[in-house]
Structures are given as structure tokens and as C-alpha cells.
Amino acid sequence: MVQKMGMKALVTGGAGFIGRWLVKRLLDEGVEVFVIDNLENGRESNLDEFKSNPLLKKVVYDDVLNAKALHSLFEFKPDVVYHLAAQINVHESLENPKKAYDLNITGTFNVLEECRALGSRVMLMGTCMVYDMAQSDKPISEQHPLKPCSPYAASKLSAEILAESYYHSYGLPVVICRPFNTYGPYQKYNMEGGVVSIFARKMLNGEDLLVYGDGKQTRDLLYVEDCTDFLYKASLCEEAFGQVINAGLGKDVAVIDLARMVCPDETRIKLVEHHHPQAEIIKLLCDYSKAKSILGWEPKVSLEEGIEKVKLQIQDSCVSV
Ligand SMILES: NC(=O)c1ccc[n+]([C@@H]2O[C@H](COP(=O)([O-])OP(=O)(O)OC[C@H]3O[C@@H](n4cnc5c(N)ncnc54)[C@H](O)[C@@H]3O)[C@@H](O)[C@H]2O)c1
């Protein structure tokens, strides 16, 4: 375990969905936090709750591709950098692969170079979307075959390999975290990764829930605070450096069954044609035994509890508007 006292952390993408929860966790742990986010997909309001917290030292709304802006945050000498900023939309990456390449690879390169100069630890955010589908009930461990089915997946995998090379070449302490599909309050309703939020919002608005294809594709859905617990623990664990580690619930659910869990009225669930079936992973089921053995991490929030938390937050945000 590395020293936590007086720790300074930089979170790229800190005004995004997972970034917001990670900033919260770090502040709760007494860590000094710095954020860079260009608000491409994040929101200033995601950090409103923490504005008066003296541990939130600086928030810069700029781009990790802007080397000068990024460098300005390294003047604060972060001990650890959580690199979350990314182009996250699989569909968008199929239509505009260059954007995924520029941000997910060059952006990661910029971050790694700054970390190399300072010797900062790096928690690099990977994704389960780099894996081939799970076979029958055998969950996906870190040894599972890779199959990047989209420029998004390929760019995230390339970023991982680049980061691994900094571990081997320069001894930079890097841990690569691959969370499975993460959901929870504050996730946007318009993104592919936000299937729980999208369904919950439609359910509460009285709209139909649209399910791509036959809905039999499965997801292993990780509640966001379980995800940030994983990221935080991974960043503190020396044994994790140089390693790739998965985290998920360890249970998968077919998207059609998820729709039924969110909306018991079956007549409002409609199957629609898939836009990009080739980029779909038919079965995602996580084996998190490595996270359990190395980090002592396990998920705590069931899917049923998580869905209720998402619904509550959507209801609260509608009341407060
Ligand atoms: N949501 C999931 O299911 C999931 C699962 C596994 C991994 N991930 C990874 O987690 C990370 C965060 O994902 P998220 O779901 O919170 O998405 P998000 O879009 O809410 O967060 C990404 C943040 O990065 C910011 N950003 C984008 N381009 C930037 C740039 N050039 N410079 C600075 N900031 C920039 C965005 O504005 C956004 O706030 C990503 O790296 C994603 O690949 C997400």
C-alpha cells in the first residue's frame, strides 16, 4: 500500500459521469484533487456539490490534447493521475475513428509523458469492450481473448499498451483498470453506456423502452461507487502496478430482462433494429477474482439496488428543475 497522507490526485475527465464519483471518493478520503475536463461530454454541474470543499484545489476546463493546459496541472505535482478523459461512444467512434484515435491514444500519450517527467502513479481507465464475448457461463478474466470490435475499443487497447510500455521501459507505476459497463446516478441518458439511465428515464417519462436487436445480448453492470472503489484501491496497491485488472458485478443480465426489471409493463418494451450489430459483444460477464485477491475488492451494490438509486436521482433532478 502506498502512502495516502497528503496525497494529491489529478483526475482527467473529472466532470464526467465516473469522474464525478471518483472526485467525490477522493475528497471523502482526504485527498487533494485537481481536475481537467473539456466538457465535451461532462458537465460543470457535476462538480457543484464539491465547489466549497477546500480539498478540490483546481478545476481546469480544457483539453488533454492541449499540452500547455495539461502541463499547468502537473505544476501541482500530483502523486497519482486517474486518466479517465476519453471519447467513450462506440457508435461515434465507428463514424469518426480519428476522434477516438486522437483523444484516446494521443491524449493518453500526453498524460503519460507528464507522468514520466514527474514519476506520478497512473491509474489508466481501460474497458471491458476490448474483450471477445464470454463463452457459455465462463466469465471473462484478464486472460480472456481480446477482440476490439470498434475503433473505440481499439483506441482504448492501444492506450493500455502504450501505458504498459511506460511501466516496462521507465518503471512508471501504472495500473490498468478494466471496469465492465458502469451505471449510476449522474450518467447521461443519451449514451450507449447509459442503458440503465436511458431505460429508467423512459420508464419515468411514460415512454417506450427501445431494445436493440433481440435483446439477448448481456451486460455485466457495475454500480458506479463500486467502480470508483475499485479505481481508488487499484491506485494505492503496489502489487497492482504493471497489471491489468477487471471489475464487474460477476453476474450478467440480458438487455431485454434489464428492460423488464426497470419497467414491469412489457407492452412498453419494443425491439428495434441494431445500428451497428458488428460492434456488439453478445455476452459480457466479468471474472473479478484478480481484483478480489490483489485489492481485496468486491462489488457491494446489487443491480436491483442500483436501479432504484438511478430512478431516485432522476426523480429528484426532475423535482428540483
Ligand atoms: N461508463 C462505462 O460503462 C465505462 C466502462 C468502462 C470504462 N469506461 C471508461 O471510463 C472513462 C469515463 O467514462 P464515463 O462513462 O464517465 O464517460 P464521460 O463521457 O462521462 O467521461 C469522460 C469525460 O472526459 C471528458 N473529456 C472528453 N474528451 C476530453 C478531452 N479531450 N480533454 C479533457 N476532457 C475530455 C468529457 O467531457 C467527460 O467529462 C472513460 O475512459 C471510459 O472509456 C467507462
The ligand as a MOL file (V3000), in Angstrom:
LIG
                    3D

  0  0  0     0  0            999 V3000
M  V30 BEGIN CTAB
M  V30 COUNTS 44 48 0 0 0
M  V30 BEGIN ATOM
M  V30 1 N -19.3330 4.1680 -18.4530 0
M  V30 2 C -18.8730 2.9440 -18.6150 0
M  V30 3 O -19.6410 1.9880 -18.6780 0
M  V30 4 C -17.3890 2.6870 -18.7200 0
M  V30 5 C -16.9340 1.3700 -18.5620 0
M  V30 6 C -15.5610 1.1290 -18.6580 0
M  V30 7 C -14.6910 2.1640 -18.8770 0
M  V30 8 N -15.1720 3.4250 -19.0460 0 CHG=1
M  V30 9 C -14.1950 4.4840 -19.2400 0
M  V30 10 O -14.3270 5.3730 -18.1360 0
M  V30 11 C -13.9600 6.6820 -18.5120 0
M  V30 12 C -15.0430 7.6590 -18.1280 0
M  V30 13 O -16.2440 7.2720 -18.7770 0
M  V30 14 P -17.6640 7.9000 -18.4180 0
M  V30 15 O -18.6690 6.8490 -18.6430 0
M  V30 16 O -17.6080 8.5930 -17.1200 0 CHG=-1
M  V30 17 O -17.8310 8.9320 -19.6090 0
M  V30 18 P -17.9190 10.5150 -19.6210 0
M  V30 19 O -18.0160 10.9120 -21.0630 0
M  V30 20 O -18.9840 10.9720 -18.7010 0
M  V30 21 O -16.4920 10.9400 -19.0490 0
M  V30 22 C -15.4090 11.3100 -19.8650 0
M  V30 23 C -15.0650 12.7310 -19.5290 0
M  V30 24 O -13.9130 13.1090 -20.3000 0
M  V30 25 C -14.1140 14.4230 -20.7840 0
M  V30 26 N -13.3130 14.5940 -21.9840 0
M  V30 27 C -13.5470 14.1020 -23.2200 0
M  V30 28 N -12.5980 14.4990 -24.0750 0
M  V30 29 C -11.7080 15.2440 -23.3510 0
M  V30 30 C -10.5110 15.9270 -23.6690 0
M  V30 31 N -10.0260 15.9000 -24.9270 0
M  V30 32 N -9.8770 16.6190 -22.6920 0
M  V30 33 C -10.3750 16.6590 -21.4350 0
M  V30 34 N -11.5100 16.0160 -21.0850 0
M  V30 35 C -12.1680 15.3220 -22.0230 0
M  V30 36 C -15.5910 14.5190 -21.0620 0
M  V30 37 O -16.0690 15.8570 -21.1070 0
M  V30 38 C -16.1690 13.7250 -19.8950 0
M  V30 39 O -16.4250 14.5770 -18.8060 0
M  V30 40 C -13.6320 6.6200 -19.9940 0
M  V30 41 O -12.2360 6.4680 -20.1220 0
M  V30 42 C -14.3330 5.3590 -20.4670 0
M  V30 43 O -13.6940 4.8080 -21.5950 0
M  V30 44 C -16.4950 3.7130 -18.9560 0
M  V30 END ATOM
M  V30 BEGIN BOND
M  V30 1 1 1 2
M  V30 2 2 2 3
M  V30 3 1 2 4
M  V30 4 1 4 5
M  V30 5 2 4 44
M  V30 6 2 5 6
M  V30 7 1 6 7
M  V30 8 2 7 8
M  V30 9 1 8 9
M  V30 10 1 8 44
M  V30 11 1 9 10
M  V30 12 1 9 42
M  V30 13 1 10 11
M  V30 14 1 11 12
M  V30 15 1 11 40
M  V30 16 1 12 13
M  V30 17 1 13 14
M  V30 18 2 14 15
M  V30 19 1 14 16
M  V30 20 1 14 17
M  V30 21 1 17 18
M  V30 22 2 18 19
M  V30 23 1 18 20
M  V30 24 1 18 21
M  V30 25 1 21 22
M  V30 26 1 22 23
M  V30 27 1 23 24
M  V30 28 1 23 38
M  V30 29 1 24 25
M  V30 30 1 25 26
M  V30 31 1 25 36
M  V30 32 1 26 27
M  V30 33 1 26 35
M  V30 34 2 27 28
M  V30 35 1 28 29
M  V30 36 1 29 30
M  V30 37 2 29 35
M  V30 38 1 30 31
M  V30 39 2 30 32
M  V30 40 1 32 33
M  V30 41 2 33 34
M  V30 42 1 34 35
M  V30 43 1 36 37
M  V30 44 1 36 38
M  V30 45 1 38 39
M  V30 46 1 40 41
M  V30 47 1 40 42
M  V30 48 1 42 43
M  V30 END BOND
M  V30 END CTAB
M  END
